[in-house]
Structures are given as C-alpha cells and as structure tokens.
Amino acid sequence: MGDMKKAATKTKAAGAKNQAAGALKEGAAKLTGNKSGEAEGKAQKAAGKAQTKAGKAVDKAADKVRDRV
C-alpha cells in the first residue's frame, strides 16, 4: 500500500514540475516570439497536468483499497 502512495506522490510531483517548467518555457517563448518554443511549453504543461491527474487517480485507488482491507 505504501508503495502505491509513494508512486502517486512522485507522479504528482513530476506533474507539478512539468507544469511549472512548461509555463516558464511558454512564457519565455512568447516574449521572444518563438512559436515552436511556445508550443513545446504548452505541450509540457499539458503533460504535467496529465501526470498530476494520474497521480491523483492512483492516490484515490490506494485509498479505496486501504478502506476495503
């Protein structure tokens, strides 16, 4: 059970990191007029959001399993 929670926490942390990095990349690219960099930043932010959601889903599943035991 603890391993699931650790994995969920790591996934959520990685998601938050990717969201922040993507936002920085997107913002810097907007300032410099770099359209491809802006797209990369948006994609990285989206990937981070997906990672965060996946981590939350694993967290929720671990809680349900724990409640049944």
N, CA, C and O atoms as a CHARMM CRD file, in Angstrom:
* protein
*
  276
    1    1 MET  N      0.81800  -1.19400   0.00000 PROA 1      0.00000
    2    1 MET  CA     0.00000   0.00000   0.00000 PROA 1      0.00000
    3    1 MET  C      0.86100   1.25600   0.00000 PROA 1      0.00000
    4    1 MET  O      0.59900   2.19400  -0.75300 PROA 1      0.00000
    5    2 GLY  N      1.88700   1.27200   0.84400 PROA 2      0.00000
    6    2 GLY  CA     2.75400   2.42800   0.93000 PROA 2      0.00000
    7    2 GLY  C      3.44800   2.72900  -0.39000 PROA 2      0.00000
    8    2 GLY  O      3.69700   3.88800  -0.72400 PROA 2      0.00000
    9    3 ASP  N      3.75700   1.66900  -1.13900 PROA 3      0.00000
   10    3 ASP  CA     4.41200   1.86200  -2.43500 PROA 3      0.00000
   11    3 ASP  C      3.50400   2.60100  -3.41100 PROA 3      0.00000
   12    3 ASP  O      3.97100   3.42100  -4.20100 PROA 3      0.00000
   13    4 MET  N      2.20000   2.30800  -3.35600 PROA 4      0.00000
   14    4 MET  CA     1.26000   2.99700  -4.24100 PROA 4      0.00000
   15    4 MET  C      1.20700   4.48600  -3.90900 PROA 4      0.00000
   16    4 MET  O      1.17900   5.33000  -4.80400 PROA 4      0.00000
   17    5 LYS  N      1.19200   4.79500  -2.62500 PROA 5      0.00000
   18    5 LYS  CA     1.14400   6.19300  -2.19800 PROA 5      0.00000
   19    5 LYS  C      2.42900   6.92200  -2.61000 PROA 5      0.00000
   20    5 LYS  O      2.38600   8.06800  -3.05700 PROA 5      0.00000
   21    6 LYS  N      3.57800   6.23600  -2.45300 PROA 6      0.00000
   22    6 LYS  CA     4.84900   6.84600  -2.84900 PROA 6      0.00000
   23    6 LYS  C      4.85800   7.11200  -4.35200 PROA 6      0.00000
   24    6 LYS  O      5.28900   8.17600  -4.79700 PROA 6      0.00000
   25    7 ALA  N      4.38800   6.15700  -5.11900 PROA 7      0.00000
   26    7 ALA  CA     4.34800   6.31700  -6.56900 PROA 7      0.00000
   27    7 ALA  C      3.42000   7.46100  -6.95700 PROA 7      0.00000
   28    7 ALA  O      3.73100   8.24900  -7.85100 PROA 7      0.00000
   29    8 ALA  N      2.28400   7.54500  -6.28300 PROA 8      0.00000
   30    8 ALA  CA     1.33500   8.62000  -6.57100 PROA 8      0.00000
   31    8 ALA  C      1.95500   9.97400  -6.25300 PROA 8      0.00000
   32    8 ALA  O      1.80300  10.92600  -7.01800 PROA 8      0.00000
   33    9 THR  N      2.64900  10.05600  -5.13200 PROA 9      0.00000
   34    9 THR  CA     3.28300  11.31100  -4.73900 PROA 9      0.00000
   35    9 THR  C      4.36000  11.71300  -5.74100 PROA 9      0.00000
   36    9 THR  O      4.45600  12.88200  -6.11700 PROA 9      0.00000
   37   10 LYS  N      5.17000  10.74700  -6.17300 PROA 10     0.00000
   38   10 LYS  CA     6.21700  11.03500  -7.15600 PROA 10     0.00000
   39   10 LYS  C      5.60600  11.49300  -8.48100 PROA 10     0.00000
   40   10 LYS  O      6.11200  12.41500  -9.12000 PROA 10     0.00000
   41   11 THR  N      4.52100  10.84500  -8.88300 PROA 11     0.00000
   42   11 THR  CA     3.87200  11.20100 -10.14600 PROA 11     0.00000
   43   11 THR  C      3.27900  12.60300 -10.05700 PROA 11     0.00000
   44   11 THR  O      3.40900  13.39500 -10.99000 PROA 11     0.00000
   45   12 LYS  N      2.63300  12.90900  -8.94400 PROA 12     0.00000
   46   12 LYS  CA     2.06400  14.25300  -8.77600 PROA 12     0.00000
   47   12 LYS  C      3.16200  15.31700  -8.75100 PROA 12     0.00000
   48   12 LYS  O      3.00000  16.39200  -9.32900 PROA 12     0.00000
   49   13 ALA  N      4.27000  15.02200  -8.08900 PROA 13     0.00000
   50   13 ALA  CA     5.38600  15.97200  -8.02700 PROA 13     0.00000
   51   13 ALA  C      5.98500  16.20100  -9.41800 PROA 13     0.00000
   52   13 ALA  O      6.28300  17.33500  -9.79300 PROA 13     0.00000
   53   14 ALA  N      6.15500  15.12700 -10.17000 PROA 14     0.00000
   54   14 ALA  CA     6.68400  15.25100 -11.52700 PROA 14     0.00000
   55   14 ALA  C      5.72600  16.06300 -12.39800 PROA 14     0.00000
   56   14 ALA  O      6.15600  16.85500 -13.23700 PROA 14     0.00000
   57   15 GLY  N      4.43700  15.86000 -12.19100 PROA 15     0.00000
   58   15 GLY  CA     3.44300  16.61900 -12.93900 PROA 15     0.00000
   59   15 GLY  C      3.51800  18.10300 -12.62800 PROA 15     0.00000
   60   15 GLY  O      3.45700  18.93700 -13.53200 PROA 15     0.00000
   61   16 ALA  N      3.64900  18.43200 -11.35400 PROA 16     0.00000
   62   16 ALA  CA     3.75500  19.83800 -10.95600 PROA 16     0.00000
   63   16 ALA  C      5.01900  20.46700 -11.54400 PROA 16     0.00000
   64   16 ALA  O      5.00200  21.61400 -11.99200 PROA 16     0.00000
   65   17 LYS  N      6.10600  19.70800 -11.53600 PROA 17     0.00000
   66   17 LYS  CA     7.37000  20.19300 -12.09200 PROA 17     0.00000
   67   17 LYS  C      7.22200  20.46100 -13.59000 PROA 17     0.00000
   68   17 LYS  O      7.67900  21.49200 -14.08500 PROA 17     0.00000
   69   18 ASN  N      6.59100  19.54500 -14.30400 PROA 18     0.00000
   70   18 ASN  CA     6.39700  19.73200 -15.74500 PROA 18     0.00000
   71   18 ASN  C      5.46100  20.89100 -16.05200 PROA 18     0.00000
   72   18 ASN  O      5.66600  21.61800 -17.02500 PROA 18     0.00000
   73   19 GLN  N      4.44000  21.06500 -15.23100 PROA 19     0.00000
   74   19 GLN  CA     3.53700  22.20000 -15.44400 PROA 19     0.00000
   75   19 GLN  C      4.28900  23.51300 -15.28200 PROA 19     0.00000
   76   19 GLN  O      4.14400  24.42100 -16.10100 PROA 19     0.00000
   77   20 ALA  N      5.09100  23.61500 -14.22700 PROA 20     0.00000
   78   20 ALA  CA     5.84800  24.84000 -13.98200 PROA 20     0.00000
   79   20 ALA  C      6.88200  25.08800 -15.08000 PROA 20     0.00000
   80   20 ALA  O      7.01400  26.20500 -15.58100 PROA 20     0.00000
   81   21 ALA  N      7.61100  24.03900 -15.44400 PROA 21     0.00000
   82   21 ALA  CA     8.63000  24.17800 -16.49000 PROA 21     0.00000
   83   21 ALA  C      7.98500  24.55700 -17.81900 PROA 21     0.00000
   84   21 ALA  O      8.50900  25.38800 -18.56000 PROA 21     0.00000
   85   22 GLY  N      6.85100  23.94400 -18.10800 PROA 22     0.00000
   86   22 GLY  CA     6.14500  24.26400 -19.34900 PROA 22     0.00000
   87   22 GLY  C      5.65900  25.69700 -19.38000 PROA 22     0.00000
   88   22 GLY  O      5.72300  26.36200 -20.41300 PROA 22     0.00000
   89   23 ALA  N      5.16800  26.17400 -18.23500 PROA 23     0.00000
   90   23 ALA  CA     4.70000  27.56100 -18.16300 PROA 23     0.00000
   91   23 ALA  C      5.85100  28.53700 -18.36900 PROA 23     0.00000
   92   23 ALA  O      5.70300  29.54800 -19.05500 PROA 23     0.00000
   93   24 LEU  N      7.00700  28.22600 -17.76600 PROA 24     0.00000
   94   24 LEU  CA     8.18700  29.08100 -17.95900 PROA 24     0.00000
   95   24 LEU  C      8.64200  29.07400 -19.41800 PROA 24     0.00000
   96   24 LEU  O      8.93600  30.11800 -20.00000 PROA 24     0.00000
   97   25 LYS  N      8.69300  27.88000 -19.98800 PROA 25     0.00000
   98   25 LYS  CA     9.12200  27.74600 -21.38000 PROA 25     0.00000
   99   25 LYS  C      8.17400  28.50500 -22.31000 PROA 25     0.00000
  100   25 LYS  O      8.60800  29.20500 -23.22500 PROA 25     0.00000
  101   26 GLU  N      6.87300  28.35200 -22.06000 PROA 26     0.00000
  102   26 GLU  CA     5.87400  29.02000 -22.88700 PROA 26     0.00000
  103   26 GLU  C      6.00100  30.53900 -22.75900 PROA 26     0.00000
  104   26 GLU  O      5.95900  31.26400 -23.75300 PROA 26     0.00000
  105   27 GLY  N      6.15600  31.00700 -21.51700 PROA 27     0.00000
  106   27 GLY  CA     6.26400  32.45100 -21.29800 PROA 27     0.00000
  107   27 GLY  C      7.49900  33.04900 -21.95200 PROA 27     0.00000
  108   27 GLY  O      7.42500  34.10400 -22.58200 PROA 27     0.00000
  109   28 ALA  N      8.63400  32.37600 -21.80300 PROA 28     0.00000
  110   28 ALA  CA     9.87300  32.86600 -22.41700 PROA 28     0.00000
  111   28 ALA  C      9.74900  32.87500 -23.93900 PROA 28     0.00000
  112   28 ALA  O     10.21600  33.79800 -24.60700 PROA 28     0.00000
  113   29 ALA  N      9.12100  31.84700 -24.46800 PROA 29     0.00000
  114   29 ALA  CA     8.96300  31.76400 -25.91700 PROA 29     0.00000
  115   29 ALA  C      8.03500  32.86300 -26.42600 PROA 29     0.00000
  116   29 ALA  O      8.26300  33.41400 -27.50300 PROA 29     0.00000
  117   30 LYS  N      7.00400  33.18100 -25.67300 PROA 30     0.00000
  118   30 LYS  CA     6.09900  34.27000 -26.06900 PROA 30     0.00000
  119   30 LYS  C      6.85900  35.58900 -26.11900 PROA 30     0.00000
  120   30 LYS  O      6.68400  36.38000 -27.04500 PROA 30     0.00000
  121   31 LEU  N      7.70600  35.82000 -25.11400 PROA 31     0.00000
  122   31 LEU  CA     8.47300  37.06700 -25.06600 PROA 31     0.00000
  123   31 LEU  C      9.41700  37.21200 -26.24800 PROA 31     0.00000
  124   31 LEU  O      9.64700  38.31800 -26.73500 PROA 31     0.00000
  125   32 THR  N      9.96200  36.09600 -26.70400 PROA 32     0.00000
  126   32 THR  CA    10.93400  36.13600 -27.79600 PROA 32     0.00000
  127   32 THR  C     10.29900  35.88100 -29.16200 PROA 32     0.00000
  128   32 THR  O     10.97800  35.94400 -30.18700 PROA 32     0.00000
  129   33 GLY  N      9.00700  35.59600 -29.17500 PROA 33     0.00000
  130   33 GLY  CA     8.32900  35.34900 -30.44500 PROA 33     0.00000
  131   33 GLY  C      8.62700  33.98000 -31.03500 PROA 33     0.00000
  132   33 GLY  O      8.47500  33.77700 -32.24000 PROA 33     0.00000
  133   34 ASN  N      9.04200  33.05600 -30.21300 PROA 34     0.00000
  134   34 ASN  CA     9.39500  31.70600 -30.66000 PROA 34     0.00000
  135   34 ASN  C      8.15000  30.81600 -30.61300 PROA 34     0.00000
  136   34 ASN  O      7.79200  30.29300 -29.55800 PROA 34     0.00000
  137   35 LYS  N      7.50700  30.65200 -31.74400 PROA 35     0.00000
  138   35 LYS  CA     6.25200  29.88600 -31.80500 PROA 35     0.00000
  139   35 LYS  C      6.44100  28.41000 -31.47000 PROA 35     0.00000
  140   35 LYS  O      5.59800  27.81700 -30.79800 PROA 35     0.00000
  141   36 SER  N      7.53600  27.81300 -31.93100 PROA 36     0.00000
  142   36 SER  CA     7.73300  26.39100 -31.64200 PROA 36     0.00000
  143   36 SER  C      8.02500  26.18200 -30.15500 PROA 36     0.00000
  144   36 SER  O      7.57000  25.20100 -29.56600 PROA 36     0.00000
  145   37 GLY  N      8.77400  27.09000 -29.55200 PROA 37     0.00000
  146   37 GLY  CA     9.03500  27.01100 -28.11300 PROA 37     0.00000
  147   37 GLY  C      7.76600  27.18400 -27.30400 PROA 37     0.00000
  148   37 GLY  O      7.57300  26.54400 -26.27000 PROA 37     0.00000
  149   38 GLU  N      6.90700  28.06100 -27.79400 PROA 38     0.00000
  150   38 GLU  CA     5.61500  28.27200 -27.13500 PROA 38     0.00000
  151   38 GLU  C      4.77700  26.99200 -27.18100 PROA 38     0.00000
  152   38 GLU  O      4.14900  26.61900 -26.19000 PROA 38     0.00000
  153   39 ALA  N      4.77400  26.33400 -28.32200 PROA 39     0.00000
  154   39 ALA  CA     4.04300  25.07000 -28.47200 PROA 39     0.00000
  155   39 ALA  C      4.62800  23.99000 -27.56900 PROA 39     0.00000
  156   39 ALA  O      3.89300  23.21200 -26.96000 PROA 39     0.00000
  157   40 GLU  N      5.96000  23.94700 -27.48700 PROA 40     0.00000
  158   40 GLU  CA     6.61400  22.97300 -26.60500 PROA 40     0.00000
  159   40 GLU  C      6.21300  23.21300 -25.14800 PROA 40     0.00000
  160   40 GLU  O      5.93400  22.27000 -24.40800 PROA 40     0.00000
  161   41 GLY  N      6.18700  24.46600 -24.75200 PROA 41     0.00000
  162   41 GLY  CA     5.79000  24.80400 -23.38400 PROA 41     0.00000
  163   41 GLY  C      4.36500  24.38000 -23.08700 PROA 41     0.00000
  164   41 GLY  O      4.07800  23.82100 -22.02800 PROA 41     0.00000
  165   42 LYS  N      3.47500  24.65000 -24.02900 PROA 42     0.00000
  166   42 LYS  CA     2.07400  24.24900 -23.85300 PROA 42     0.00000
  167   42 LYS  C      1.95800  22.73100 -23.74700 PROA 42     0.00000
  168   42 LYS  O      1.20500  22.21200 -22.92300 PROA 42     0.00000
  169   43 ALA  N      2.70800  22.02700 -24.58800 PROA 43     0.00000
  170   43 ALA  CA     2.67200  20.56100 -24.55800 PROA 43     0.00000
  171   43 ALA  C      3.20700  20.03400 -23.22200 PROA 43     0.00000
  172   43 ALA  O      2.65100  19.09200 -22.65800 PROA 43     0.00000
  173   44 GLN  N      4.28100  20.64100 -22.72300 PROA 44     0.00000
  174   44 GLN  CA     4.85100  20.20200 -21.45100 PROA 44     0.00000
  175   44 GLN  C      3.88500  20.47600 -20.30100 PROA 44     0.00000
  176   44 GLN  O      3.76300  19.66900 -19.37900 PROA 44     0.00000
  177   45 LYS  N      3.19800  21.62100 -20.36000 PROA 45     0.00000
  178   45 LYS  CA     2.19100  21.91600 -19.33100 PROA 45     0.00000
  179   45 LYS  C      1.06900  20.88300 -19.36000 PROA 45     0.00000
  180   45 LYS  O      0.63000  20.40200 -18.31500 PROA 45     0.00000
  181   46 ALA  N      0.61300  20.54900 -20.55600 PROA 46     0.00000
  182   46 ALA  CA    -0.45800  19.55500 -20.69700 PROA 46     0.00000
  183   46 ALA  C     -0.01300  18.19000 -20.17900 PROA 46     0.00000
  184   46 ALA  O     -0.78100  17.49400 -19.51500 PROA 46     0.00000
  185   47 ALA  N      1.21200  17.81600 -20.47700 PROA 47     0.00000
  186   47 ALA  CA     1.74700  16.53800 -19.98200 PROA 47     0.00000
  187   47 ALA  C      1.81300  16.55300 -18.46000 PROA 47     0.00000
  188   47 ALA  O      1.50700  15.55200 -17.81100 PROA 47     0.00000
  189   48 GLY  N      2.20600  17.67000 -17.90200 PROA 48     0.00000
  190   48 GLY  CA     2.25800  17.80000 -16.44200 PROA 48     0.00000
  191   48 GLY  C      0.88700  17.67300 -15.80500 PROA 48     0.00000
  192   48 GLY  O      0.73400  17.04300 -14.75800 PROA 48     0.00000
  193   49 LYS  N     -0.10500  18.27400 -16.43900 PROA 49     0.00000
  194   49 LYS  CA    -1.47200  18.15700 -15.91600 PROA 49     0.00000
  195   49 LYS  C     -1.93700  16.70800 -15.95300 PROA 49     0.00000
  196   49 LYS  O     -2.59000  16.23300 -15.02300 PROA 49     0.00000
  197   50 ALA  N     -1.60000  16.01300 -17.02400 PROA 50     0.00000
  198   50 ALA  CA    -1.97900  14.60100 -17.13800 PROA 50     0.00000
  199   50 ALA  C     -1.27800  13.76700 -16.06600 PROA 50     0.00000
  200   50 ALA  O     -1.88700  12.87500 -15.47600 PROA 50     0.00000
  201   51 GLN  N     -0.00200  14.05500 -15.81400 PROA 51     0.00000
  202   51 GLN  CA     0.73600  13.32400 -14.76800 PROA 51     0.00000
  203   51 GLN  C      0.09400  13.57000 -13.40100 PROA 51     0.00000
  204   51 GLN  O     -0.07300  12.64200 -12.60900 PROA 51     0.00000
  205   52 THR  N     -0.25700  14.80900 -13.13700 PROA 52     0.00000
  206   52 THR  CA    -0.87000  15.14100 -11.85500 PROA 52     0.00000
  207   52 THR  C     -2.19200  14.40300 -11.68300 PROA 52     0.00000
  208   52 THR  O     -2.47800  13.86500 -10.61300 PROA 52     0.00000
  209   53 LYS  N     -2.99300  14.38200 -12.74100 PROA 53     0.00000
  210   53 LYS  CA    -4.26800  13.65900 -12.67700 PROA 53     0.00000
  211   53 LYS  C     -4.04600  12.17000 -12.46600 PROA 53     0.00000
  212   53 LYS  O     -4.77900  11.53300 -11.70800 PROA 53     0.00000
  213   54 ALA  N     -3.04300  11.61300 -13.12700 PROA 54     0.00000
  214   54 ALA  CA    -2.73900  10.18600 -12.95400 PROA 54     0.00000
  215   54 ALA  C     -2.31900   9.90300 -11.51900 PROA 54     0.00000
  216   54 ALA  O     -2.74400   8.90600 -10.93500 PROA 54     0.00000
  217   55 GLY  N     -1.50000  10.75800 -10.95000 PROA 55     0.00000
  218   55 GLY  CA    -1.08200  10.59200  -9.56000 PROA 55     0.00000
  219   55 GLY  C     -2.25600  10.65400  -8.60300 PROA 55     0.00000
  220   55 GLY  O     -2.33100   9.88800  -7.64300 PROA 55     0.00000
  221   56 LYS  N     -3.17000  11.57200  -8.87300 PROA 56     0.00000
  222   56 LYS  CA    -4.36700  11.68300  -8.02000 PROA 56     0.00000
  223   56 LYS  C     -5.24300  10.43500  -8.14100 PROA 56     0.00000
  224   56 LYS  O     -5.82800   9.98500  -7.15600 PROA 56     0.00000
  225   57 ALA  N     -5.32900   9.88500  -9.34100 PROA 57     0.00000
  226   57 ALA  CA    -6.12000   8.66500  -9.54400 PROA 57     0.00000
  227   57 ALA  C     -5.51900   7.48700  -8.78500 PROA 57     0.00000
  228   57 ALA  O     -6.24400   6.69700  -8.18100 PROA 57     0.00000
  229   58 VAL  N     -4.19500   7.37200  -8.81700 PROA 58     0.00000
  230   58 VAL  CA    -3.52900   6.29200  -8.08300 PROA 58     0.00000
  231   58 VAL  C     -3.73500   6.48800  -6.58200 PROA 58     0.00000
  232   58 VAL  O     -3.96900   5.52600  -5.85000 PROA 58     0.00000
  233   59 ASP  N     -3.64900   7.71900  -6.13900 PROA 59     0.00000
  234   59 ASP  CA    -3.87700   8.04200  -4.73300 PROA 59     0.00000
  235   59 ASP  C     -5.28500   7.61300  -4.30100 PROA 59     0.00000
  236   59 ASP  O     -5.47300   7.00200  -3.24900 PROA 59     0.00000
  237   60 LYS  N     -6.24600   7.94600  -5.13000 PROA 60     0.00000
  238   60 LYS  CA    -7.64200   7.60500  -4.83600 PROA 60     0.00000
  239   60 LYS  C     -7.83800   6.08400  -4.81300 PROA 60     0.00000
  240   60 LYS  O     -8.53300   5.55500  -3.94600 PROA 60     0.00000
  241   61 ALA  N     -7.22500   5.39600  -5.76600 PROA 61     0.00000
  242   61 ALA  CA    -7.32700   3.93600  -5.81100 PROA 61     0.00000
  243   61 ALA  C     -6.69700   3.31500  -4.56600 PROA 61     0.00000
  244   61 ALA  O     -7.23700   2.36400  -4.00000 PROA 61     0.00000
  245   62 ALA  N     -5.56200   3.85100  -4.14500 PROA 62     0.00000
  246   62 ALA  CA    -4.89300   3.32700  -2.94400 PROA 62     0.00000
  247   62 ALA  C     -5.77100   3.52300  -1.71700 PROA 62     0.00000
  248   62 ALA  O     -5.83100   2.65400  -0.84700 PROA 62     0.00000
  249   63 ASP  N     -6.44300   4.64700  -1.64600 PROA 63     0.00000
  250   63 ASP  CA    -7.35100   4.90500  -0.52500 PROA 63     0.00000
  251   63 ASP  C     -8.51100   3.90800  -0.52500 PROA 63     0.00000
  252   63 ASP  O     -8.90700   3.41300   0.53000 PROA 63     0.00000
  253   64 LYS  N     -9.05400   3.61600  -1.70700 PROA 64     0.00000
  254   64 LYS  CA   -10.15900   2.66600  -1.78100 PROA 64     0.00000
  255   64 LYS  C     -9.72000   1.26100  -1.37300 PROA 64     0.00000
  256   64 LYS  O    -10.44500   0.54800  -0.67900 PROA 64     0.00000
  257   65 VAL  N     -8.52600   0.87500  -1.81400 PROA 65     0.00000
  258   65 VAL  CA    -8.01300  -0.43300  -1.45200 PROA 65     0.00000
  259   65 VAL  C     -7.80800  -0.49700   0.07000 PROA 65     0.00000
  260   65 VAL  O     -8.16500  -1.48300   0.71500 PROA 65     0.00000
  261   66 ARG  N     -7.23400   0.55900   0.61900 PROA 66     0.00000
  262   66 ARG  CA    -6.98300   0.61400   2.05200 PROA 66     0.00000
  263   66 ARG  C     -8.31400   0.52000   2.83900 PROA 66     0.00000
  264   66 ARG  O     -8.38400  -0.15600   3.86600 PROA 66     0.00000
  265   67 ASP  N     -9.34900   1.19700   2.35200 PROA 67     0.00000
  266   67 ASP  CA   -10.64100   1.18000   3.01900 PROA 67     0.00000
  267   67 ASP  C    -11.29100  -0.20500   3.00900 PROA 67     0.00000
  268   67 ASP  O    -12.07600  -0.52900   3.90000 PROA 67     0.00000
  269   68 ARG  N    -10.96900  -1.01100   2.01700 PROA 68     0.00000
  270   68 ARG  CA   -11.55900  -2.35700   1.91600 PROA 68     0.00000
  271   68 ARG  C    -10.81700  -3.38500   2.74100 PROA 68     0.00000
  272   68 ARG  O    -11.34800  -4.45600   3.03500 PROA 68     0.00000
  273   69 VAL  N     -9.60400  -3.06500   3.11100 PROA 69     0.00000
  274   69 VAL  CA    -8.78800  -4.04200   3.87100 PROA 69     0.00000
  275   69 VAL  C     -9.11200  -3.99200   5.32300 PROA 69     0.00000
  276   69 VAL  O     -8.52900  -4.73700   6.11200 PROA 69     0.00000
